[in-house]
């Protein structure tokens, strides 16, 4: 219910005012302000998921225009924010560049082909790789932990069956390139030692670190 209400407020406000409100919410979490603000911060990830593409794009542009970098990072998963990777890519062990279609086919192949594609930048190739019965949890963790990470690739992992694996969820949360809305939804599933690591990692978005601190506070009650 909080996510629905917050999403409605973000739609009703002018984009510039909406991103200011999000920035204030993140600041409240950083400084451990009112409990109501911290509860709203916990609902932020789900609220952003409910926004339409056009609204999320408008908020992203407003955040960039206002130099609100932490807020802008929340919207990195918007399709089109990142440029599309080149259709032809080098693949280890192959002399020529392979087309997207060739790489998608290889991602369904044997272990040797699969291993060569763990660094592929295209989400459609990674989606095929994740569905390959020869893929292992270690493979998926390697992709999820890769830096720099593409937001669209991280989303493909989040939406796959592999999200049920703890080490995959941990790798997604611990990667600064994972969209913050996804990381915020996964933080609460981490064990205490990993929550401490997230809370202390200055490379992660402030909202993600704050959410980890909130989870830690709950475990100590």
GIHUKA-V471732 format. One record per residue. N is the residue number from 0. RES is the residue in one small letter. SS is DSSP state (H for helix, E for strand, C for the rest). D_LAST is the distance of its C-alpha to the last C-alpha in Angstrom with 1 decimal. Layout:
n,res,ss,d_last
N,RES,SS,D_LAST
N,RES,SS,D_LAST
This chain:
n,res,ss,d_last
0,x,C,24.8
1,x,H,23.2
2,x,H,24.9
3,x,H,28.2
4,x,H,28.1
5,x,H,27.3
6,x,H,30.0
7,x,H,32.5
8,x,H,31.8
9,x,H,32.4
10,x,H,35.7
11,x,H,36.8
12,x,C,36.5
13,x,C,39.1
14,x,H,38.0
15,x,H,38.0
16,x,H,35.9
17,x,H,33.5
18,x,H,32.8
19,x,H,32.4
20,x,H,29.7
21,x,H,27.9
22,x,H,28.3
23,x,H,26.8
24,x,H,23.8
25,x,H,23.3
26,x,H,23.8
27,x,H,21.2
28,x,H,18.7
29,x,H,20.0
30,x,C,19.7
31,x,C,16.4
32,x,C,18.3
33,x,C,17.9
34,x,H,15.2
35,x,H,18.2
36,x,H,19.4
37,x,H,16.4
38,x,H,16.5
39,x,H,20.2
40,x,H,19.8
41,x,H,17.9
42,x,H,21.0
43,x,H,23.5
44,x,H,24.3
45,x,H,25.2
46,x,H,27.1
47,x,H,29.2
48,x,H,30.0
49,x,C,31.6
50,x,C,34.0
51,x,C,37.6
52,x,H,39.2
53,x,H,41.3
54,x,H,38.4
55,x,H,36.2
56,x,H,39.3
57,x,H,40.0
58,x,H,36.5
59,x,H,36.7
60,x,H,40.1
61,x,H,38.9
62,x,H,36.1
63,x,H,38.6
64,x,H,41.0
65,x,C,38.5
66,x,C,37.4
67,x,C,33.8
68,x,H,33.3
69,x,H,29.5
70,x,H,30.3
71,x,H,33.4
72,x,H,31.5
73,x,C,29.5
74,x,C,33.0
75,x,C,34.3
76,x,C,34.3
77,x,C,37.0
78,x,C,40.2
79,x,C,42.8
80,x,C,40.6
81,x,C,41.4
82,x,C,45.0
83,x,C,46.1
84,x,C,46.8
85,x,C,50.5
86,x,C,51.9
87,x,C,53.3
88,x,E,51.3
89,x,C,52.0
90,x,C,50.7
91,x,C,50.7
92,x,C,53.7
93,x,C,55.7
94,x,C,58.5
95,x,C,58.5
96,x,C,55.8
97,x,E,54.6
98,x,C,54.4
99,x,H,51.3
100,x,H,52.9
101,x,H,53.7
102,x,H,50.2
103,x,H,48.7
104,x,H,51.2
105,x,H,50.4
106,x,C,46.6
107,x,C,47.6
108,x,C,49.6
109,x,C,49.2
110,x,H,46.7
111,x,H,48.9
112,x,H,49.0
113,x,H,45.4
114,x,H,44.4
115,x,H,46.8
116,x,C,45.1
117,x,C,41.4
118,x,C,42.0
119,x,C,43.8
120,x,C,42.8
121,x,C,43.7
122,x,H,41.0
123,x,H,43.7
124,x,H,44.5
125,x,H,40.8
126,x,H,40.4
127,x,H,43.4
128,x,H,42.0
129,x,H,38.7
130,x,H,40.7
131,x,C,42.9
132,x,C,42.4
133,x,C,43.1
134,x,C,40.0
135,x,C,37.2
136,x,H,33.5
137,x,H,34.5
138,x,H,37.0
139,x,H,34.5
140,x,H,31.9
141,x,H,34.9
142,x,H,35.7
143,x,H,32.1
144,x,H,31.7
145,x,C,35.2
146,x,C,35.5
147,x,C,36.8
148,x,C,35.5
149,x,C,37.1
150,x,H,34.8
151,x,H,37.0
152,x,H,36.8
153,x,H,33.0
154,x,H,33.0
155,x,H,35.4
156,x,H,33.0
157,x,H,30.1
158,x,C,32.4
159,x,C,33.7
160,x,H,32.8
161,x,H,31.4
162,x,H,28.3
163,x,H,27.0
164,x,C,27.2
165,x,H,24.0
166,x,H,26.0
167,x,H,27.8
168,x,H,24.7
169,x,H,23.4
170,x,H,26.9
171,x,H,27.0
172,x,H,23.8
173,x,H,24.9
174,x,C,28.3
175,x,C,28.9
176,x,C,31.7
177,x,C,29.6
178,x,C,29.6
179,x,H,26.3
180,x,H,26.2
181,x,H,26.1
182,x,H,23.6
183,x,H,21.2
184,x,H,21.5
185,x,H,20.9
186,x,H,18.0
187,x,H,15.3
188,x,H,17.2
189,x,C,16.9
190,x,C,15.3
191,x,H,13.0
192,x,H,16.2
193,x,H,18.0
194,x,H,15.3
195,x,H,15.8
196,x,H,19.5
197,x,H,19.5
198,x,H,17.7
199,x,H,20.2
200,x,C,23.3
201,x,C,25.5
202,x,C,27.8
203,x,C,25.4
204,x,C,25.4
205,x,H,23.1
206,x,H,21.6
207,x,H,20.7
208,x,H,19.1
209,x,H,17.1
210,x,H,15.9
211,x,H,14.8
212,x,H,12.8
213,x,H,11.2
214,x,H,10.4
215,x,H,9.1
216,x,H,6.7
217,x,H,5.5
218,x,H,5.6
219,x,C,3.8
220,x,C,0.0
